[in-house]
């Protein structure tokens, strides 16, 4: 019997929880798009609450942490870059929000991150 790579992850594991975008990467179809949408909502809220300078630092930390999160989760799943691993979408949206320089353009950031 073949098991799905998703059988090897758990949202109770904080590494998997973050790598799977708080569960948004488990939504089908198009888990990356759902991850981008969740990242847009979270990033917009964080940018509003934290301000641009702190959000820039957070984005850099999320990028660095994401390298570990995504690799560890992919290793646990036994699959390279599984579609449900969407932390990279979160970071991509965060970068787009930084590029918008805080002009509060979440729709632009969401759309530009999926194309």
C-alpha positions in Angstrom: 0.0 0.0 0.0 1.3 3.4 -1.0 1.0 6.1 1.6 0.6 9.8 0.7 3.4 12.2 1.6 0.7 14.1 3.6 0.3 11.1 5.9 3.8 11.9 7.2 3.1 15.4 8.4 1.1 16.8 11.3 -0.1 20.3 12.0 0.7 19.5 15.7 4.4 19.7 14.7 5.3 23.4 14.7 7.8 22.9 11.8 5.1 21.3 9.7 2.5 23.8 10.8 4.6 26.7 9.6 5.8 25.0 6.4 2.2 24.1 5.5 1.2 27.8 5.9 -0.9 27.1 9.1 -2.8 24.5 7.0 -3.5 26.7 4.0 -1.2 24.4 1.9 -3.6 21.5 2.5 -6.5 23.2 0.7 -7.1 21.9 -2.8 -7.1 22.8 -5.6 -4.1 25.1 -5.9 -2.5 25.0 -2.5 0.1 27.6 -3.5 -2.6 30.1 -4.3 -4.3 29.4 -1.0 -0.9 29.9 0.7 -0.5 33.2 -1.1 -3.9 34.3 0.0 -3.2 33.4 3.7 0.2 35.0 3.4 -1.3 38.2 2.1 -3.8 38.4 4.9 -1.2 37.6 7.6 1.4 39.9 6.0 -1.0 42.8 5.7 -2.0 42.5 9.3 1.6 42.3 10.5 2.7 45.2 8.4 -0.1 47.3 9.7 0.7 46.4 13.3 4.5 46.3 13.2 5.4 49.1 10.8 7.7 48.8 7.8 11.1 48.6 9.5 10.2 45.8 11.9 8.3 44.0 9.1 11.4 44.1 6.9 13.4 42.4 9.7 10.6 39.9 10.2 10.6 39.1 6.5 14.3 38.4 6.5 14.0 36.2 9.5 11.0 34.3 7.9 13.2 33.8 4.8 16.1 32.3 6.9 13.8 30.2 9.0 11.9 29.1 5.9 15.0 27.4 4.5 15.0 25.1 7.5 11.2 24.7 7.7 10.7 23.7 4.1 13.7 21.4 3.9 12.8 19.6 7.1 9.2 19.1 6.1 10.2 17.9 2.6 12.6 15.5 4.2 9.9 14.2 6.6 7.5 13.8 3.6 10.1 12.1 1.5 9.3 14.4 -1.4 11.2 17.4 -2.8 9.2 20.6 -2.8 5.7 19.1 -2.2 2.9 21.5 -3.3 1.5 21.7 0.2 4.7 23.3 1.5 3.7 27.0 1.1 6.0 28.9 3.5 7.8 30.2 0.4 4.6 31.7 -0.8 4.2 33.5 2.6 7.7 34.9 2.3 7.2 35.9 -1.3 4.1 37.8 -0.4 5.9 39.4 2.6 8.6 40.6 0.1 6.0 42.0 -2.2 4.4 43.9 0.7 7.8 45.3 1.5 8.2 46.3 -2.1 4.9 48.2 -2.0 6.6 50.2 0.8 3.7 49.9 3.0 1.3 51.5 0.6 -1.3 48.9 1.6 -1.8 47.2 -1.7 -2.6 43.6 -0.5 -4.6 42.8 -3.7 -1.5 43.7 -5.9 0.8 41.6 -3.6 -1.5 38.6 -3.8 -2.0 38.8 -7.6 1.7 39.5 -8.3 2.8 36.6 -6.0 0.8 34.0 -8.0 1.9 35.0 -11.4 
